[in-house]
Amino acid sequence: MIGTEVVAPAKPDGCTILSLTASGVVVSVLQEKLPYNLEREFTPIISVGSFPMVLAVPVGSKLNSFADLVAAITSTDGITYASGGAGTLAHLSAVRLIKELNGTGNHIPYRGNNDAIQGLLGNHVQMFFPSTAEALPLANSGKIRLLGVTSEERLPTLPDVPTMKELRFAEFNPRLWYAFLAPANTPANIVSRLHDAFAKAITDPSVRERLTALGFSIDVKDPAAVSVFMKEEAVRWGKVIKDNNITVVN
């Protein structure tokens, strides 16, 4: 929010741009009063792709499969899950899954994903939804167990982790996406130059190799497509927020 507020009134010369993630759109739906409006005060440049989320549990827990997790979520006690804060993508993903399973959960919001991961490692919580980039090193070193991934197909780096589609949750595909925006009224020629520069960088073979190794899916969208996508994401997560009566204290 702080970064977005800084970019909104910046000079529209292409020298000050905003790196926007899925959480930036969630905040715009969750918070009733913001000092900016994403749709009116920004011009989309490009969307470059996303990281899938993974369903992570402590390696020392008795949750050895997705079926075990479902049993825990639908039990009398429900499940305790972590997030990097109320309204984050990990929080809303967990809430959505629990609701689809008609279960119950106790949300433990931490001050950021790093702290949430520590809670998972310490077995203080039973479930967390990190991105593949955050989870891969921990999973490969045997520190956490992954029960599902929100990618369309199994990842080469996580061949034994089933997709949510395989687990019969085909529509459950939250992803941590990245887009870049400029202040409103940035000239079209500048937006075009920035778009082309980002597209060239993200599709560079060496960059592609490094990102895909972390589970990143490259998906370049032009400004018009980014605008449509942001509206779709606002509707998607707005429904989760409304259906679950999620609010945050300003």
C-alpha positions in Angstrom: 0.0 0.0 0.0 2.8 2.4 0.9 4.6 1.7 -2.4 1.4 2.0 -4.4 0.6 5.3 -2.8 4.0 6.7 -3.7 3.7 5.7 -7.4 0.2 6.9 -8.0 1.0 10.7 -8.0 4.5 10.2 -9.5 5.4 12.0 -12.7 4.1 9.9 -15.7 7.5 9.7 -17.5 8.2 6.0 -17.2 10.9 6.5 -14.5 8.6 5.4 -11.5 6.7 2.2 -11.9 4.9 -0.2 -9.6 5.6 -3.9 -9.1 2.1 -5.3 -8.4 1.3 -8.7 -7.1 -1.9 -10.6 -6.5 -2.0 -9.2 -2.9 -2.1 -5.7 -4.3 -5.5 -6.4 -6.0 -6.7 -8.2 -2.9 -6.0 -5.1 -0.7 -7.9 -2.9 -3.1 -11.0 -5.1 -2.6 -10.5 -5.7 1.2 -9.8 -2.1 2.2 -12.8 0.2 1.9 -10.8 3.4 2.0 -7.5 3.6 0.2 -5.5 6.7 -0.8 -5.4 5.5 -4.4 -7.5 3.7 -7.0 -5.7 1.0 -9.0 -8.0 1.3 -12.0 -8.1 5.1 -12.3 -4.6 6.1 -11.2 -2.5 3.5 -13.0 -1.7 2.4 -16.5 -0.9 -1.3 -16.9 2.4 -2.1 -18.6 2.8 -5.9 -18.6 2.1 -9.0 -16.6 5.0 -11.5 -16.7 3.7 -14.6 -15.0 3.2 -16.3 -11.7 4.3 -18.8 -9.0 1.9 -21.6 -8.1 1.0 -22.0 -4.4 1.7 -25.2 -2.6 -0.2 -26.8 0.3 2.4 -27.3 3.0 2.3 -29.1 6.3 4.9 -29.8 9.0 7.1 -32.8 8.2 6.6 -34.1 11.7 2.8 -34.0 11.6 0.4 -36.9 11.0 -0.8 -35.2 7.8 0.8 -37.5 5.3 -1.7 -37.0 2.4 -4.4 -34.7 1.2 -7.0 -37.2 2.6 -5.5 -36.8 6.0 -5.7 -33.0 5.7 -9.3 -33.2 4.6 -10.1 -35.3 7.7 -8.4 -32.8 9.9 -10.2 -29.8 8.3 -13.6 -31.5 8.6 -13.0 -32.8 12.2 -14.7 -31.3 15.2 -11.5 -29.4 16.1 -10.8 -28.2 12.6 -7.4 -27.1 11.5 -4.9 -24.4 12.5 -3.4 -22.6 9.5 -0.8 -19.8 9.1 -0.5 -16.8 6.8 1.7 -13.8 6.4 -1.2 -11.6 7.5 -4.9 -11.1 7.2 -6.0 -10.6 3.6 -2.8 -12.1 2.1 -3.1 -14.7 -0.7 -2.1 -17.5 1.6 -4.9 -16.5 4.0 -7.6 -16.3 1.4 -6.4 -19.5 -0.3 -6.7 -21.4 3.0 -10.1 -19.8 3.8 -11.4 -20.8 0.3 -10.2 -24.4 0.6 -11.7 -24.8 4.1 -15.0 -23.5 2.9 -15.1 -25.7 -0.1 -14.5 -28.7 2.2 -17.2 -27.4 4.6 -14.7 -27.5 7.4 -13.4 -25.2 10.1 -10.1 -23.5 10.6 -8.3 -21.3 13.1 -6.3 -18.6 11.4 -2.9 -17.6 12.9 -1.7 -14.5 11.1 2.1 -13.9 11.3 4.1 -10.7 10.4 5.0 -11.9 6.9 5.6 -15.2 5.2 9.0 -15.8 6.7 7.5 -15.9 10.2 4.6 -18.1 9.0 7.1 -20.6 7.6 8.9 -20.6 11.0 5.5 -21.4 12.6 5.1 -24.3 10.2 8.7 -25.6 10.8 8.0 -25.4 14.5 4.8 -27.4 14.2 2.9 -24.5 15.7 0.4 -24.6 12.8 -0.9 -27.4 10.7 -1.1 -25.8 7.2 0.3 -22.9 5.2 0.1 -21.9 1.5 3.5 -20.6 0.4 4.6 -20.1 -3.2 6.8 -22.7 -4.9 9.8 -20.3 -4.7 9.5 -20.3 -0.9 8.7 -23.9 -0.5 11.1 -25.7 -2.8 14.3 -25.4 -0.7 12.4 -26.5 2.4 10.7 -29.4 0.7 13.9 -30.6 -1.0 15.7 -30.5 2.4 12.9 -32.5 4.0 11.8 -29.7 6.4 8.2 -29.5 5.2 5.8 -31.8 3.4 3.9 -30.7 0.3 0.4 -32.2 -0.3 -0.7 -30.3 -3.4 0.3 -27.6 -5.9 -1.9 -25.2 -7.7 -0.2 -25.5 -11.1 -2.0 -26.9 -14.1 0.4 -29.8 -14.4 2.9 -31.4 -12.0 6.1 -29.5 -11.7 9.4 -31.1 -12.9 11.0 -29.9 -9.6 8.1 -31.5 -7.6 7.2 -34.6 -9.5 5.7 -36.4 -6.6 3.4 -33.5 -5.6 -0.1 -33.8 -7.1 -1.9 -30.9 -8.6 -5.1 -29.6 -7.0 -6.8 -30.7 -10.2 -5.7 -34.3 -9.6 -7.1 -34.0 -6.1 -10.5 -33.1 -7.6 -10.2 -29.4 -7.1 -9.8 -28.3 -10.7 -11.0 -24.7 -10.0 -8.7 -24.2 -7.1 -5.7 -22.5 -8.7 -4.5 -19.4 -6.8 -1.2 -18.1 -8.0 1.2 -15.4 -6.9 1.3 -13.3 -10.1 3.4 -10.3 -11.0 2.5 -7.2 -13.1 4.0 -3.8 -13.6 2.1 -0.5 -13.7 2.9 3.1 -14.5 1.1 6.2 -13.2 -2.0 7.2 -15.2 -1.4 9.3 -18.3 2.0 7.8 -19.0 2.4 8.3 -22.8 1.6 5.3 -24.9 5.1 5.2 -26.5 6.7 5.0 -23.0 4.4 2.2 -21.9 5.2 0.4 -25.1 8.9 0.7 -24.6 8.7 -0.5 -21.0 6.5 -3.5 -22.1 8.9 -4.5 -24.8 11.9 -4.3 -22.4 10.2 -6.4 -19.7 9.1 -8.9 -22.3 12.6 -9.2 -23.6 14.0 -9.7 -20.1 11.5 -12.3 -18.9 11.8 -14.4 -22.1 15.6 -14.4 -22.1 16.7 -18.1 -22.0 18.9 -17.7 -18.9 16.2 -15.8 -17.0 13.5 -18.3 -18.1 15.7 -21.2 -16.9 16.3 -19.7 -13.5 12.6 -18.9 -13.0 11.1 -22.1 -14.2 13.4 -24.0 -11.9 11.5 -22.3 -9.0 8.1 -23.2 -10.5 7.5 -19.8 -12.1 5.2 -19.9 -15.2 6.1 -17.2 -17.7 2.9 -15.6 -19.2 3.4 -12.2 -20.9 0.2 -10.1 -21.1 -0.1 -6.8 -22.9 -1.6 -3.7 -21.1 -5.2 -4.4 -22.2 -5.0 -8.0 -21.1 -3.5 -7.0 -17.7 -6.4 -4.6 -17.1 -9.0 -7.4 -17.8 -7.0 -9.8 -15.6 -6.9 -7.4 -12.7 -10.6 -7.0 -12.8 -11.2 -10.7 -12.9 -8.9 -11.2 -9.9 -10.8 -8.5 -8.0 -14.0 -10.3 -8.6 -12.6 -13.7 -7.7 -11.1 -12.7 -4.4 -13.8 -10.2 -3.7 -16.2 -13.2 -3.6 -14.0 -15.1 -1.2 -13.8 -12.1 1.1 -17.5 -11.5 1.0 -18.5 -15.2 1.4 -16.3 -15.5 4.4 -17.0 -12.1 6.0 -13.3 -11.2 6.0 -12.3 -7.8 7.3 -9.1 -6.1 8.5 -8.6 -3.3 10.9 -7.2 -0.2 9.2 
